[in-house]
Amino acid sequence: MKIRLLMAALFGVITVNAFAQKGELNTAQTEFDSYQTIAGQKVLAAKAASNLANAKASIDKASTNAKTSGLPQTMALKAAIYASIAVQDTVSSTSATEFATAQEALKKATELDTKKENAKLIDHAGLQLAQFDLNKGVAAFQSKKFDEAYTAFDAARQIRPDDTTIVLNTSIAAINAKNYPAAIANYKKLTTTNYSGNPRIYSELPTLYLMTKDTAAAIKAIGEGVAKYPNDADLRKREIEVSLQAGQANNLLTKVQAAIQNDPKNKNLYYYEGLTYSQIAEAAGKELTAIKKSTAKTAKTAKPGAKAAAPDPQIAKLEQTKFDNFAKAAEQYKKAVDLDPSYFEANLNLGYVIIAPSIDLYNDTQQLPVSETKQYAANMAKVKTQLETAKPYLLKAVELNPKSSDALTNLKSYYLAKQDNVNANDVQKKLDALPKN
């Protein structure tokens, strides 16, 4: 009986000694827990600061005590406390020191805590360190120091590799720093997550590939995006744009046409085919405008009496390309409208691709010499026919979406070509009344 009492007494002494050795560590934990409970409450800001200061004083003692310095809890708590202090410290010199202390403690805590008993503290420390780097990144980005911003955001990303907000910030900073490989790597990382903005990421990723002249990767990326989000109209449109930039318009048309064969009642597929032809026509139009401007500039600077330059055969070719593809686009948009008369985008674009060539013809006709009366009459008759063909779709688009500036602008162009200034002015008033972006 005495032996048992002696053993019990001895056990009590050991427990008290162990508790005494961990006293500072327990105090640090208690003060830090109190700090976390009230952190962020302005009314209790002073109390929170006091708790954090007390936690720091105790953890400093615990981390130098031979009995507690090697404990996983000590290092995890030290990392969490110092990381929290670093985030709140507005003095760069001291906050950098606190950050380094927290970073070193976090590394040791991760190594020591094999049983994951201090996972919450370790996670908190990592989150605070990442926030510290994020704050640095935001400040640098706002100062347009994009290289520094990227470095800071990337440091945060390495701490929290699965945080989509941090990965996105790193990507944006990399783009602004013109570090396209890094931007691509981070965008690709986002596409493997459940980030809600992934359709936009897939839309922008091909642009980065094109900047690095990797057209194959650009086509692949946008194709993956469309496959993952087949009903996203913006992605479909981007696929067309990327295909045109990469010189793959024919391949895209083949793909869309094959899809139509498998699903001939899908209005969207006809719309996308029409959109492809529209984009080809628009691209030809832009090239045509550039050539005409260059030709006009050359003619203007030519010496008096100099022989006029021969017409550029490319002009006629581009004009035909533009005209043919607008006509092909109209056919496909019409099929989409036939399937769904209330399909706003199809009505809008159908009206546009019909009216656009007629506006060009109208403008060219106004430049004819006075002597060309027959040609003038023939052209204007053709313009009138085309305008009337477009009218139902122009009106339908406005009916479906009366606040669409594109629909109203197309309708105004119709009235101007008809020389109906009363209705043109009425449409302009509606345009003026639209909310300004």
DRENRO-961292 format. One record per residue (C-alpha): residue number from 1; residue in three letters; x, y, z. Coordinates in steps of 0.05 Angstrom, whole numbers, plus 5000, padded with zeros to 4 digits. Last residue first. Example, Ala and Ser with C-alpha at 12.3 -4.5 7.8 and 13.67 -1.06 7.14 Angstrom:
- num/residuo/xx/yy/zz
- 2/SER/5273/4979/5143
- 1/ALA/5246/4910/5156
This chain:
- num/residuo/xx/yy/zz
- 437/ASN/4583/6034/3607
- 436/LYS/4532/6087/3591
- 435/PRO/4460/6066/3601
- 434/LEU/4418/6071/3537
- 433/ALA/4380/6136/3526
- 432/ASP/4428/6160/3471
- 431/LEU/4414/6097/3431
- 430/LYS/4339/6107/3438
- 429/LYS/4348/6179/3414
- 428/GLN/4389/6153/3355
- 427/VAL/4331/6107/3336
- 426/ASP/4285/6167/3331
- 425/ASN/4337/6205/3290
- 424/ALA/4341/6148/3240
- 423/ASN/4265/6145/3238
- 422/VAL/4260/6218/3218
- 421/ASN/4322/6215/3174
- 420/ASP/4293/6164/3126
- 419/GLN/4348/6167/3073
- 418/LYS/4337/6092/3062
- 417/ALA/4411/6083/3075
- 416/LEU/4401/6125/3138
- 415/TYR/4342/6082/3158
- 414/TYR/4381/6017/3151
- 413/SER/4441/6046/3188
- 412/LYS/4394/6064/3246
- 411/LEU/4369/5992/3248
- 410/ASN/4440/5966/3252
- 409/THR/4456/6015/3308
- 408/LEU/4393/5994/3346
- 407/ALA/4412/5921/3343
- 406/ASP/4483/5934/3364
- 405/SER/4462/5980/3421
- 404/SER/4418/5925/3449
- 403/LYS/4366/5955/3496
- 402/PRO/4306/5936/3453
- 401/ASN/4326/5863/3456
- 400/LEU/4275/5817/3421
- 399/GLU/4240/5875/3387
- 398/VAL/4306/5906/3366
- 397/ALA/4328/5840/3335
- 396/LYS/4260/5831/3302
- 395/LEU/4265/5900/3269
- 394/LEU/4333/5885/3239
- 393/TYR/4310/5816/3219
- 392/PRO/4249/5842/3182
- 391/LYS/4289/5898/3149
- 390/ALA/4346/5857/3118
- 389/THR/4308/5837/3055
- 388/GLU/4283/5909/3048
- 387/LEU/4354/5935/3051
- 386/GLN/4378/5885/2999
- 385/THR/4323/5905/2950
- 384/LYS/4336/5979/2961
- 383/VAL/4411/5970/2950
- 382/LYS/4399/5933/2885
- 381/ALA/4354/5990/2861
- 380/MET/4408/6039/2883
- 379/ASN/4461/6002/2842
- 378/ALA/4418/6000/2779
- 377/ALA/4401/6074/2784
- 376/TYR/4473/6094/2794
- 375/GLN/4496/6050/2738
- 374/LYS/4445/6082/2692
- 373/THR/4464/6153/2714
- 372/GLU/4539/6145/2706
- 371/SER/4548/6216/2679
- 370/VAL/4545/6246/2750
- 369/PRO/4608/6208/2767
- 368/LEU/4600/6151/2818
- 367/GLN/4621/6165/2890
- 366/GLN/4550/6158/2918
- 365/THR/4548/6089/2888
- 364/ASP/4608/6066/2930
- 363/ASN/4571/6087/2994
- 362/TYR/4507/6051/2974
- 361/LEU/4546/5989/2953
- 360/ASP/4581/5987/3020
- 359/ILE/4515/5997/3056
- 358/SER/4484/5941/3015
- 357/PRO/4542/5895/3032
- 356/ALA/4531/5908/3107
- 355/ILE/4455/5902/3105
- 354/ILE/4450/5828/3093
- 353/VAL/4506/5809/3142
- 352/TYR/4476/5856/3194
- 351/GLY/4405/5831/3191
- 350/LEU/4429/5760/3197
- 349/ASN/4474/5778/3255
- 348/LEU/4418/5808/3297
- 347/ASN/4368/5754/3279
- 346/ALA/4418/5699/3297
- 345/GLU/4437/5733/3362
- 344/PHE/4364/5742/3382
- 343/TYR/4338/5672/3368
- 342/SER/4263/5687/3372
- 341/PRO/4248/5656/3303
- 340/ASP/4279/5590/3327
- 339/LEU/4291/5536/3275
- 338/ASP/4280/5584/3217
- 337/VAL/4325/5634/3253
- 336/ALA/4382/5583/3255
- 335/LYS/4372/5567/3182
- 334/LYS/4373/5641/3165
- 333/TYR/4438/5650/3204
- 332/GLN/4468/5595/3160
- 331/GLU/4447/5626/3094
- 330/ALA/4467/5696/3116
- 329/ALA/4537/5672/3134
- 328/LYS/4545/5644/3064
- 327/ALA/4525/5712/3034
- 326/PHE/4572/5749/3081
- 325/ASN/4626/5700/3059
- 324/ASP/4615/5713/2985
- 323/PHE/4615/5790/2993
- 322/LYS/4679/5792/3035
- 321/THR/4716/5744/2990
- 320/GLN/4693/5782/2929
- 319/GLU/4718/5848/2958
- 318/LEU/4783/5815/2978
- 317/LYS/4796/5790/2907
- 316/ALA/4778/5857/2876
- 315/ILE/4826/5893/2923
- 314/GLN/4882/5842/2914
- 313/PRO/4885/5860/2840
- 312/ASP/4912/5929/2860
- 311/PRO/4890/5978/2807
- 310/ALA/4948/6003/2765
- 309/ALA/4984/6064/2792
- 308/ALA/4970/6130/2759
- 307/LYS/5026/6158/2716
- 306/ALA/5058/6219/2747
- 305/GLY/5034/6287/2723
- 304/PRO/5039/6318/2792
- 303/LYS/5083/6277/2838
- 302/ALA/5050/6223/2879
- 301/THR/5038/6237/2953
- 300/LYS/4963/6234/2949
- 299/ALA/4964/6172/2905
- 298/THR/5008/6135/2955
- 297/LYS/4962/6154/3013
- 296/ALA/4901/6131/2974
- 295/THR/4934/6064/2959
- 294/SER/4953/6054/3032
- 293/LYS/4883/6071/3055
- 292/LYS/4853/6024/3004
- 291/ILE/4900/5968/3026
- 290/ALA/4882/5977/3099
- 289/THR/4807/5979/3084
- 288/LEU/4812/5914/3044
- 287/GLU/4850/5879/3101
- 286/LYS/4795/5899/3149
- 285/GLY/4741/5876/3101
- 284/ALA/4775/5809/3090
- 283/ALA/4776/5798/3165
- 282/GLU/4702/5818/3169
- 281/ALA/4684/5768/3115
- 280/ILE/4722/5712/3150
- 279/GLN/4688/5731/3215
- 278/SER/4620/5729/3184
- 277/TYR/4634/5660/3153
- 276/THR/4652/5634/3223
- 275/LEU/4591/5667/3254
- 274/GLY/4546/5633/3203
- 273/GLU/4577/5566/3222
- 272/TYR/4567/5584/3296
- 271/TYR/4494/5602/3283
- 270/TYR/4482/5538/3245
- 269/LEU/4511/5500/3304
- 268/ASN/4468/5539/3353
- 267/LYS/4403/5521/3318
- 266/ASN/4414/5446/3331
- 265/LYS/4363/5410/3289
- 264/PRO/4415/5379/3242
- 263/ASP/4452/5344/3299
- 262/ASN/4501/5293/3270
- 261/GLN/4505/5328/3203
- 260/ILE/4510/5395/3239
- 259/ALA/4570/5369/3280
- 258/ALA/4606/5351/3215
- 257/GLN/4592/5421/3189
- 256/VAL/4621/5451/3253
- 255/LYS/4685/5409/3247
- 254/THR/4695/5423/3173
- 253/LEU/4684/5497/3186
- 252/LEU/4736/5496/3240
- 251/ASN/4786/5461/3195
- 250/ASN/4773/5513/3141
- 249/ALA/4784/5571/3190
- 248/GLN/4851/5544/3214
- 247/GLY/4896/5602/3195
- 246/ALA/4917/5611/3268
- 245/GLN/4884/5679/3273
- 244/LEU/4821/5651/3240
- 243/SER/4820/5591/3286
- 242/VAL/4830/5636/3346
- 241/GLU/4771/5680/3325
- 240/ILE/4726/5620/3313
- 239/GLU/4743/5588/3379
- 238/ARG/4731/5655/3413
- 237/LYS/4660/5655/3385
- 236/ARG/4648/5586/3413
- 235/LEU/4677/5608/3480
- 234/ASP/4630/5668/3482
- 233/ALA/4570/5624/3466
- 232/ASP/4583/5576/3524
- 231/ASN/4538/5516/3509
- 230/PRO/4595/5467/3495
- 229/TYR/4632/5482/3561
- 228/LYS/4682/5425/3569
- 227/ALA/4689/5411/3494
- 226/VAL/4691/5486/3480
- 225/GLY/4747/5495/3530
- 224/GLU/4786/5436/3504
- 223/GLY/4781/5464/3434
- 222/ILE/4805/5532/3459
- 221/ALA/4866/5500/3489
- 220/LYS/4882/5455/3429
- 219/ILE/4877/5513/3379
- 218/ALA/4923/5556/3422
- 217/ALA/4972/5497/3433
- 216/ALA/4978/5488/3357
- 215/THR/4986/5563/3347
- 214/ASP/5047/5568/3392
- 213/LYS/5072/5636/3371
- 212/THR/5088/5657/3443
- 211/MET/5035/5711/3437
- 210/LEU/4990/5659/3404
- 209/TYR/4996/5616/3467
- 208/LEU/4976/5674/3511
- 207/THR/4916/5689/3467
- 206/PRO/4896/5616/3470
- 205/LEU/4892/5621/3547
- 204/GLU/4842/5679/3546
- 203/SER/4779/5641/3526
- 202/TYR/4797/5580/3568
- 201/ILE/4806/5626/3628
- 200/ARG/4739/5659/3613
- 199/PRO/4705/5590/3613
- 198/ASN/4744/5574/3677
- 197/GLY/4713/5631/3717
- 196/SER/4679/5586/3768
- 195/TYR/4745/5554/3791
- 194/ASN/4732/5479/3799
- 193/THR/4805/5464/3788
- 192/THR/4845/5434/3730
- 191/THR/4832/5495/3687
- 190/LEU/4864/5538/3741
- 189/LYS/4930/5501/3734
- 188/LYS/4930/5515/3659
- 187/TYR/4921/5589/3674
- 186/ASN/4980/5585/3722
- 185/ALA/5026/5552/3671
- 184/ILE/5003/5599/3616
- 183/ALA/5018/5661/3658
- 182/ALA/5087/5633/3676
- 181/PRO/5102/5621/3602
- 180/TYR/5075/5691/3585
- 179/ASN/5120/5732/3630
- 178/LYS/5098/5797/3598
- 177/ALA/5098/5829/3668
- 176/ASN/5025/5846/3657
- 175/ILE/5012/5773/3639
- 174/ALA/5051/5748/3699
- 173/ALA/5011/5794/3745
- 172/ILE/4946/5766/3717
- 171/SER/4969/5694/3726
- 170/THR/4993/5705/3797
- 169/ASN/4927/5737/3814
- 168/LEU/4890/5677/3785
- 167/VAL/4933/5628/3824
- 166/ILE/4920/5667/3888
- 165/THR/4845/5668/3877
- 164/THR/4846/5594/3858
- 163/ASP/4879/5572/3924
- 162/ASP/4907/5503/3908
- 161/PRO/4981/5522/3911
- 160/ARG/4975/5557/3979
- 159/ILE/5048/5568/4001
- 158/GLN/5075/5566/3930
- 157/ARG/5018/5611/3908
- 156/ALA/5037/5663/3959
- 155/ALA/5108/5664/3932
- 154/ASP/5079/5670/3862
- 153/PHE/5038/5730/3883
- 152/ALA/5100/5764/3910
- 151/THR/5143/5749/3849
- 150/TYR/5087/5769/3801
- 149/ALA/5077/5835/3838
- 148/GLU/5151/5850/3835
- 147/ASP/5152/5838/3760
- 146/PHE/5088/5880/3753
- 145/LYS/5113/5942/3787
- 144/LYS/5052/5981/3763
- 143/SER/5045/6015/3832
- 142/GLN/4978/5981/3840
- 141/PHE/5012/5915/3823
- 140/ALA/5066/5926/3875
- 139/ALA/5016/5940/3930
- 138/VAL/4973/5880/3909
- 137/GLY/5034/5835/3908
- 136/LYS/5058/5856/3977
- 135/ASN/4989/5844/4005
- 134/LEU/4987/5776/3972
- 133/ASP/5055/5759/4002
- 132/PHE/5029/5774/4072
- 131/GLN/4965/5737/4057
- 130/ALA/5005/5676/4038
- 129/LEU/5043/5680/4104
- 128/GLN/4976/5686/4140
- 127/LEU/4947/5626/4104
- 126/GLY/5009/5585/4118
- 125/ALA/5007/5602/4192
- 124/HIS/4933/5585/4195
- 123/ASP/4946/5518/4161
- 122/ILE/5002/5502/4210
- 121/LEU/4958/5521/4269
- 120/LYS/4900/5478/4243
- 119/ALA/4946/5419/4227
- 118/ASN/4976/5417/4297
- 117/GLU/4963/5343/4311
- 116/LYS/4984/5323/4241
- 115/LYS/5019/5260/4268
- 114/THR/5084/5277/4233
- 113/ASP/5085/5347/4264
- 112/LEU/5161/5355/4266
- 111/GLU/5175/5370/4192
- 110/THR/5115/5415/4183
- 109/ALA/5132/5451/4248
- 108/LYS/5204/5462/4225
- 107/LYS/5182/5494/4159
- 106/LEU/5130/5536/4195
- 105/ALA/5181/5561/4245
- 104/GLU/5227/5584/4188
- 103/GLN/5170/5619/4152
- 102/ALA/5145/5652/4217
- 101/THR/5215/5679/4232
- 100/ALA/5222/5704/4160
- 99/PHE/5154/5739/4163
- 98/GLU/5172/5772/4229
- 97/THR/5236/5798/4199
- 96/ALA/5199/5824/4138
- 95/SER/5147/5856/4183
- 94/THR/5202/5893/4220
- 93/SER/5233/5925/4157
- 92/SER/5166/5936/4121
- 91/VAL/5132/5974/4178
- 90/THR/5057/5961/4169
- 89/ASP/5056/5902/4217
- 88/GLN/4988/5867/4214
- 87/VAL/5009/5812/4166
- 86/ALA/5075/5802/4203
- 85/ILE/5040/5795/4270
- 84/SER/4995/5739/4244
- 83/ALA/5055/5703/4214
- 82/TYR/5092/5710/4280
- 81/ILE/5035/5678/4319
- 80/ALA/5021/5622/4270
- 79/ALA/5094/5603/4260
- 78/LYS/5107/5605/4335
- 77/LEU/5045/5562/4347
- 76/ALA/5068/5510/4297
- 75/MET/5139/5511/4324
- 74/THR/5116/5502/4396
- 73/GLN/5063/5451/4378
- 72/PRO/5115/5407/4342
- 71/LEU/5156/5405/4406
- 70/GLY/5231/5418/4400
- 69/SER/5233/5483/4439
- 68/THR/5191/5454/4497
- 67/LYS/5240/5423/4546
- 66/ALA/5302/5461/4525
- 65/ASN/5266/5527/4533
- 64/THR/5282/5576/4476
- 63/SER/5217/5565/4437
- 62/ALA/5176/5568/4502
- 61/LYS/5205/5636/4520
- 60/ASP/5191/5665/4451
- 59/ILE/5122/5632/4452
- 58/SER/5105/5668/4517
- 57/ALA/5124/5737/4493
- 56/LYS/5090/5726/4426
- 55/ALA/5025/5703/4458
- 54/ASN/5026/5764/4504
- 53/ALA/5034/5809/4443
- 52/LEU/4977/5773/4407
- 51/ASN/4931/5779/4467
- 50/SER/4947/5853/4474
- 49/ALA/4933/5866/4400
- 48/ALA/4867/5829/4407
- 47/LYS/4849/5871/4468
- 46/ALA/4865/5936/4431
- 45/ALA/4824/5914/4370
- 44/LEU/4763/5895/4412
- 43/VAL/4716/5947/4383
- 42/LYS/4746/5938/4315
- 41/GLN/4730/5863/4314
- 40/GLY/4777/5832/4264
- 39/ALA/4811/5787/4315
- 38/ILE/4765/5771/4373
- 37/THR/4768/5695/4375
- 36/GLN/4836/5691/4341
- 35/TYR/4867/5734/4396
- 34/SER/4836/5692/4451
- 33/ASP/4865/5629/4419
- 32/PHE/4932/5663/4414
- 31/GLU/4931/5682/4487
- 30/THR/4913/5610/4507
- 29/GLN/4965/5579/4462
- 28/ALA/5020/5626/4486
- 27/THR/5000/5612/4558
- 26/ASN/5003/5537/4545
- 25/LEU/5072/5544/4514
- 24/GLU/5095/5587/4573
- 23/GLY/5070/5535/4622
- 22/LYS/5098/5475/4585
- 21/GLN/5155/5463/4634
- 20/ALA/5107/5475/4692
- 19/PHE/5058/5423/4665
- 18/ALA/5114/5373/4658
- 17/ASN/5136/5387/4730
- 16/VAL/5066/5380/4756
- 15/THR/5055/5314/4719
- 14/ILE/5122/5286/4743
- 13/VAL/5106/5305/4816
- 12/GLY/5037/5272/4811
- 11/PHE/5068/5208/4784
- 10/LEU/5115/5207/4844
- 9/ALA/5058/5214/4892
- 8/ALA/5021/5157/4859
- 7/MET/5082/5114/4861
- 6/LEU/5093/5130/4934
- 5/LEU/5020/5113/4949
- 4/ARG/5027/5047/4912
- 3/ILE/5091/5030/4951
- 2/LYS/5056/5047/5016
- 1/MET/5000/5000/5000
